[in-house]
Amino acid sequence: MTILVTGATGNVGRHVVAQLVQAGQRVRALTRNPANANLPEGVEVVYGDLSAPESLAPALHGVTGIHLITFSSEGFGPLQTGPEIVEMALKAGVRRVTVLWSGEKGPVEQAVEASSLEWTYLQPPSEFMSNALVWVPRQ
């Protein structure tokens, strides 16, 4: 079983990748910049952009599980391509998905819930403290 981790080089995705590798899972990491991914040995790093679902087809080949993020590649606002991603995942044979959830249902969550996928939402109790520097004013 191969698990595709989206947002694999981000604050949460990087930990998801590490935990899956430690558990002995086969991991494929999706990133817009594979050359700079710097992920653990044995992780298959592939290019893909969730805001351009057509770029995901190669990454989905042979995948049975996905960890999905729900925000746009710019990090602001919900990802609008959820229905396309879920449709592609189902066609590729994906069976399970975890969704890093903000607490508000957007296009990704709606598509996942309407699908035949087994799904689990992962939600922090408030905000990830690793993202706290976003709150600091820039000078």
RODO-2510 file (C-alpha; in nm, 4 decimals, decimal comma):
residues 139
     n   res          X          Y          Z
     1     m     0,0000     0,0000     0,0000
     2     t     0,1345     0,3427    -0,0950
     3     i     0,0125     0,6532     0,0863
     4     l     0,0238     0,9910    -0,0872
     5     v     0,0871     1,2835     0,1466
     6     t    -0,0138     1,6230     0,0112
     7     g     0,1467     1,9258     0,1698
     8     a     0,4356     1,6902     0,2461
     9     t     0,6936     1,9662     0,2941
    10     g     0,4721     2,1784     0,5183
    11     n     0,4608     2,2056     0,8953
    12     v     0,2122     1,9202     0,9384
    13     g     0,2791     1,7131     0,6258
    14     r     0,6468     1,6759     0,7088
    15     h     0,5489     1,5113     1,0403
    16     v     0,2887     1,2904     0,8713
    17     v     0,5564     1,1680     0,6290
    18     a     0,8019     1,0975     0,9115
    19     q     0,5439     0,9072     1,1181
    20     l     0,4354     0,6959     0,8199
    21     v     0,7968     0,6118     0,7344
    22     q     0,8652     0,5214     1,0978
    23     a     0,5590     0,2918     1,0879
    24     g     0,7030     0,1135     0,7829
    25     q     0,4575     0,2517     0,5269
    26     r     0,5425     0,3256     0,1627
    27     v     0,5141     0,7029     0,1268
    28     r     0,4816     0,9186    -0,1818
    29     a     0,5224     1,2889    -0,1002
    30     l     0,3524     1,5493    -0,3167
    31     t     0,5204     1,8875    -0,3494
    32     r     0,5431     2,1712    -0,5971
    33     n     0,9218     2,1710    -0,5547
    34     p     1,0627     1,8151    -0,5376
    35     a     1,4253     1,9314    -0,5598
    36     n     1,3950     2,1109    -0,2248
    37     a     1,1760     1,8567    -0,0410
    38     n     1,4471     1,7273     0,1979
    39     l     1,2370     1,4342     0,3223
    40     p     1,3493     1,1077     0,4852
    41     e     1,5308     0,8439     0,2833
    42     g     1,2953     0,6032     0,1108
    43     v     1,0202     0,8599     0,0506
    44     e     0,9213     0,8896    -0,3140
    45     v     0,8983     1,2628    -0,3849
    46     v     0,6784     1,3667    -0,6776
    47     y     0,5632     1,6913    -0,8324
    48     g     0,2026     1,7959    -0,8051
    49     d    -0,0131     2,0988    -0,7319
    50     l    -0,3549     2,0539    -0,5711
    51     s    -0,4816     2,3677    -0,7435
    52     a    -0,4010     2,1987    -1,0796
    53     p    -0,5616     1,8524    -1,0456
    54     e    -0,4350     1,7391    -1,3859
    55     s    -0,0842     1,7383    -1,2332
    56     l    -0,1892     1,4705    -0,9815
    57     a    -0,2502     1,1769    -1,2175
    58     p     0,1061     1,0353    -1,2003
    59     a     0,1182     1,0816    -0,8226
    60     l    -0,2067     0,8872    -0,7724
    61     h    -0,0913     0,5783    -0,9627
    62     g    -0,0877     0,2824    -0,7224
    63     v    -0,1982     0,4856    -0,4201
    64     t    -0,4547     0,3414    -0,1777
    65     g    -0,4537     0,6188     0,0833
    66     i    -0,4140     0,9966     0,0809
    67     h    -0,3494     1,2620     0,3405
    68     l    -0,5135     1,5781     0,2033
    69     i    -0,4744     1,9406     0,2982
    70     t    -0,7712     2,1692     0,2400
    71     f    -0,6182     2,5079     0,1714
    72     s    -0,5000     2,6605    -0,1527
    73     s    -0,1367     2,6544    -0,2622
    74     e    -0,1100     3,0181    -0,1600
    75     g    -0,2177     2,9167     0,1919
    76     f    -0,5186     3,1480     0,1945
    77     g    -0,8739     3,0284     0,1569
    78     p    -1,0129     2,6821     0,0932
    79     l    -0,8862     2,4664    -0,1895
    80     q    -1,1478     2,4815    -0,4652
    81     t    -1,0466     2,1672    -0,6543
    82     g    -1,1727     1,9114    -0,4019
    83     p    -1,4324     1,7527    -0,6324
    84     e    -1,1762     1,6969    -0,9087
    85     i    -0,9168     1,5567    -0,6672
    86     v    -1,1661     1,3152    -0,5105
    87     e    -1,2899     1,1994    -0,8522
    88     m    -0,9326     1,1335    -0,9671
    89     a    -0,8514     0,9532    -0,6415
    90     l    -1,1509     0,7222    -0,6771
    91     k    -1,0635     0,6417    -1,0385
    92     a    -0,7055     0,5622    -0,9294
    93     g    -0,8271     0,3140    -0,6672
    94     v    -0,7759     0,5179    -0,3514
    95     r    -0,9811     0,3761    -0,0630
    96     r    -0,8982     0,5926     0,2390
    97     v    -0,8304     0,9590     0,3039
    98     t    -0,7359     1,1712     0,6018
    99     v    -0,8171     1,5393     0,5762
   100     l    -0,6277     1,8096     0,7651
   101     w    -0,9379     2,0042     0,8580
   102     s    -0,9713     2,3687     0,9555
   103     g    -1,3102     2,3182     1,1204
   104     e    -1,5104     2,4630     0,8326
   105     k    -1,6386     2,2479     0,5494
   106     g    -1,5175     2,3569     0,2086
   107     p    -1,5037     2,1931    -0,1335
   108     v    -1,2555     1,9227    -0,0258
   109     e    -1,4589     1,8133     0,2757
   110     q    -1,7851     1,8191     0,0831
   111     a    -1,6399     1,6065    -0,1963
   112     v    -1,4854     1,3572     0,0466
   113     e    -1,8092     1,3181     0,2427
   114     a    -2,0137     1,2704    -0,0766
   115     s    -1,7763     1,0007    -0,2041
   116     s    -1,7425     0,6323    -0,1233
   117     l    -1,4013     0,6918     0,0369
   118     e    -1,3358     0,5963     0,3979
   119     w    -1,2374     0,9255     0,5607
   120     t    -1,1116     1,0782     0,8841
   121     y    -1,0758     1,4453     0,9699
   122     l    -0,7647     1,5541     1,1579
   123     q    -0,8168     1,8832     1,3391
   124     p    -0,5965     2,0614     1,5909
   125     p    -0,7713     2,1858     1,9076
   126     s    -0,7072     2,5451     1,7964
   127     e    -0,4155     2,6540     1,5760
   128     f    -0,0827     2,4862     1,5100
   129     m     0,1765     2,6872     1,7000
   130     s     0,4270     2,6232     1,4223
   131     n     0,2175     2,8640     1,2164
   132     a     0,2324     3,1416     1,4794
   133     l     0,4893     3,3466     1,2875
   134     v     0,2200     3,4164     1,0279
   135     w     0,0607     3,6424     1,2883
   136     v     0,3720     3,8617     1,3237
   137     p     0,3495     4,1858     1,1261
   138     r     0,6043     4,2144     0,8464
   139     q     0,8264     4,5184     0,8290
***
